[in-house]
């Protein structure tokens, strides 16, 4: 129906106006962001801009020439020839029309132009009559303001050639502004890079082989010392900070790089004035220019990596030593058990039990650092294998040989208790208790008591000395430097082990 068509047309018109306003606001927001990128608002006078406004004023015989930049509420003059005010409100500016229309604006006589005849800049100072402004276009096409000429008397409109020349000057102004913007962005990027280098712990350097001069950036003070500006101003001076034992290697690598134009790579120690001996990794390559070549590179502190590498090498040697000891122990167990076994089944059982003891020792060592183990951790392993063995005493850190010796000792005692002692009876149990003298007592001793109770009555010690007994005595006497005493009381075996003060350091 006709009424419906009219309503639809009005609705479409309203939507179109709304979209147009949104687009205009979005474009203005982008234009203001671009203006801020130049970081030029409220900066001081600069000769490059002032020379252009003076030249334009002379060329066009204009009393006033302005480089006007328009933000959200004002027009601010980066350069003003013939005008002393730094800015005026945006809502009365002539330049806003050049921004809105995106083309030059020429006003021959403002007093007869409906847009400007009541403008305070026309009715009062500076008494504008003639105005000609061309857009200042940014690198992305946004218009930041105008280059404009102003006269206090009406003038004829500018010719196309006059407007073209004015646009050329506007392009020169924007070229100057872009150089300024790029320089600011470059400086900001350099500062950011330097801060990133500071935080990353990397120092950059550049060597001029013709003068021996060194230039530094980044975390130089951290890596080389706070006096680097004087102490490291030349390669020759830098050698004073390199560890004397590494001078020959560094000199040879540097000489080869300079003579053959090859990359420079070396790891060496330095004598840091505050941090002592440090390891650095130095890498560099040639930055070739049309008339010279600079050796440019980085320095990185690798002290921790070197320490870990050295520690890993020590650990591997220690593990190799431990494995040889372990295999020697296994070999001895297998060989000596053969003489004590009554048959093949007995042999297999005895060997298996003793290998289980070694496995318990290795579990304790692997749970720490493979070089030492916890007394509590070892007793937990024993308790898991023999649940009726209870224990109490202070936790002690034991070296590898002590862990193995103790594991074999507990295994022989527990195995004998299962076969012939308290653990052979369901009502029997074992209690292990130990004490350690205070560390400040030079005569302190370690004393461990193995007490069996609740088993079948026993009449006395066994009739012959078994290999297990010999193994216990060897573990205590030979490996730990202590003594072992066994008493067969009516309630069961009581075994006392006494070790000297420094047994854990053996």
Secondary structure as GFF3:
##gff-version 3
##sequence-region A 1 506
A	DSSP	alpha_helix	2	37	.	.	.	ID=ss1
A	DSSP	alpha_helix	47	60	.	.	.	ID=ss2
A	DSSP	beta_strand	64	70	.	.	.	ID=ss3
A	DSSP	beta_strand	74	81	.	.	.	ID=ss4
A	DSSP	beta_strand	87	89	.	.	.	ID=ss5
A	DSSP	three_ten_helix	90	92	.	.	.	ID=ss6
A	DSSP	alpha_helix	95	101	.	.	.	ID=ss7
A	DSSP	beta_strand	105	107	.	.	.	ID=ss8
A	DSSP	three_ten_helix	110	112	.	.	.	ID=ss9
A	DSSP	alpha_helix	120	123	.	.	.	ID=ss10
A	DSSP	beta_strand	130	137	.	.	.	ID=ss11
A	DSSP	beta_strand	143	151	.	.	.	ID=ss12
A	DSSP	alpha_helix	160	200	.	.	.	ID=ss13
A	DSSP	beta_strand	202	208	.	.	.	ID=ss14
A	DSSP	beta_strand	213	218	.	.	.	ID=ss15
A	DSSP	alpha_helix	220	224	.	.	.	ID=ss16
A	DSSP	alpha_helix	228	231	.	.	.	ID=ss17
A	DSSP	alpha_helix	235	238	.	.	.	ID=ss18
A	DSSP	three_ten_helix	239	241	.	.	.	ID=ss19
A	DSSP	three_ten_helix	244	246	.	.	.	ID=ss20
A	DSSP	alpha_helix	247	260	.	.	.	ID=ss21
A	DSSP	beta_strand	264	272	.	.	.	ID=ss22
A	DSSP	beta_strand	276	288	.	.	.	ID=ss23
A	DSSP	beta_strand	293	301	.	.	.	ID=ss24
A	DSSP	alpha_helix	303	340	.	.	.	ID=ss25
A	DSSP	alpha_helix	344	366	.	.	.	ID=ss26
A	DSSP	beta_strand	372	374	.	.	.	ID=ss27
A	DSSP	alpha_helix	375	385	.	.	.	ID=ss28
A	DSSP	beta_strand	389	392	.	.	.	ID=ss29
A	DSSP	beta_strand	397	399	.	.	.	ID=ss30
A	DSSP	alpha_helix	400	419	.	.	.	ID=ss31
A	DSSP	three_ten_helix	422	424	.	.	.	ID=ss32
A	DSSP	beta_strand	429	436	.	.	.	ID=ss33
A	DSSP	beta_strand	446	453	.	.	.	ID=ss34
A	DSSP	alpha_helix	467	473	.	.	.	ID=ss35
A	DSSP	pi_helix	474	479	.	.	.	ID=ss36
A	DSSP	alpha_helix	480	480	.	.	.	ID=ss37
A	DSSP	beta_strand	483	489	.	.	.	ID=ss38
A	DSSP	beta_strand	492	499	.	.	.	ID=ss39
A	DSSP	three_ten_helix	503	505	.	.	.	ID=ss40
###
